[in-house]
Amino acid sequence: MSERIREILLDQEVRTPPVCELMLFLAARAANVEMTVAPGMKKGCVVVGDRFSDATLAYQAWGRGLPRAEVEAACVFAAGGFAPDLTFLLDLDPERGMERLAKAGRPRDRIEEAGIGFHRRVREGYLELSRENPERFTVLDGAVSAASLDKQILQRALEVIRDRNGGQLQ
């Protein structure tokens, strides 16, 4: 369900006002938490996701200019109290990111087409969140190779899992 909602949100043909966009992203989050995250956590699994409330804050509060406190409260509600233990921020200058997209040769989605000013605000939002939550965020240079990023992410994730499990991987 969450991926189908996301498809609608990324469709360039669909005009989506900022509050509507927020609510749809949060509907996708609520479905993902209820159908995937919560059951995985109940089983004692490590749950890995590629976006969560930090993304919503960066895109909707900083990028779209919605009130941060309201976006935060809505995120907490939609996530059912779940929050990540660890967040990786792959930081990349927005101009460089746009160059990568152009080289990829695929059509851009509605969010990618939002303009460089929007993407600069989103990046600033992520960086501010990382400064506010240094114990949870690991900021990595998004300009390095994918192999290097994979290695850094795996190393840090294993450290956190070991720390939470008394030095054990389970």
N, C-alpha and C positions, 0 to 999 in steps of 0.2 A: 504494500500500500504506500509506504513512504516513498519508494522510488517512482511510483506513478504520479504522486503529487509533485515530486521534484521535476518530472518531465514537463508537467504543465507550467511550472514556475520558470523553467529555462526556455520555453518556447517563445521565440521572437514574435510570433503572431498574437500572443496573448498580452494585453495591456493589464498590468497589475499594479494598483496603487500601493504605496509603501505599507500601510497598515494591513491590507489584504495579503500582501507578500509575507509579512511577518506571521500572520495567523496561519497561512498555508504551510510555511516552513515549520511552525510549531505543531501543526496537525501531523505532519510527517514525523517529527521528533517523537510526539506522544505515541504514535503507532509503532515506531521503531523501539522505543523503550518497552512498551507493553508486550510486543511480540518477539523481541530479540534480546534486548539488554537485561531486563528483569529475569526472564527464565534462565539466561546464561549465568547471571550472578547467583541465582538460587542454587544452581548446580556447582557453584564454586569455580566457575571458569574465569579466565582472564578475557574480558571483552574488549575488542579493539574496534574503534570506529574512525572514520575519516573526517567527521565534522560533528560538533555538538554545540553547546550553548555559547562558547567563545566565538564561533563562526557567526552565530545569530547576532551577538552583540556587535561584532566588528562590522558586519554588513548592514544590519538594520539600524543600529544606534549611530555608529560613526558614518557609514556609507550613505544611508538614506536619511539620517538626521532625526530619527524618532527618539523620544525621550528615553535616556538610558535606564532610569529607574523602572519605568514601565516595561521596557523590553526585558530587563533582568527578572522582574517579578513573573512575567509571562513565561520566561524560560524555565524558571524553577517549577512553576505549575505544570508545564508541558512535560518536563523531564521526571515528574513524579518524585522529586527529591534526589534523583541520581545525578552525580557530578563526576567528572573524570579525576582520577588520581594523578594523571600525567598528561600533559599536552605538549605536542611537538609543533613548533611554529617554524615552517620552512620559509624563511624571510628572503624575499627577492624584490628588488626595485621594480615597481609596476611597469615602467617602460621596457625593462628587460623581459618581463613576463609577457607583455604584448608582442615583443619581437619573437619570443618562443612560439606563441600562438600562431603568428603569421607563418612561421616556418613549418608548423605542423600541417598546414594545408587543409584543415577541416573547417567547416562553418562554425562561427562563434555563436554561443548561446546568448540569451537575453542579458544575463549578468555580465558576461565577458564584454558585451557591447555597451556597457553603461558609461564608458568614458574614463579617461585617465584620471580626472579629478576624483571621481568616485573611488577608483582603485587606490589612489593615494590616501584617501580618508580611511578606507578599510585597512590598509597597511598600518596607518597610525593607530587605529583602534586595536589591532592585534598587538602592536608594540607596547601600547599603554597597558593592556591587559597583562602582558608578560612582565612588565615592570611592577605591576600591582601584585602579581602572584608568582614571584621568582621560584618558590619552592615547588610549584606544579609545572611551570613552563620550562621547556628546553628549547632555546632558540638556536636554530641551525642555519647556516648559510645556504640558501636555496640555489646559489650559483654553482655549487660544487657538483660533481658527478652523482648520478643516481646510486651508483655502487657505494660511494663514500657516504651518502645519506643513509642508505640501508644499513651499513655497518654501524654508524653512529646511533641510529634509532634502536637497533637491536641491542647494542651494548647498554644504552641508558635504560631501556625497558627491562632488560634482565636485572640490572642493578636495583631498580625499583621493586621488582617482583621478589628478589632475594631479600631486600630490606624488610618488606612486608611479611615475609615468611620465615623470619629468623635465620637468614642465610641459606635457606633451602629453595630449590626450584621444585615446584609441585605441579 
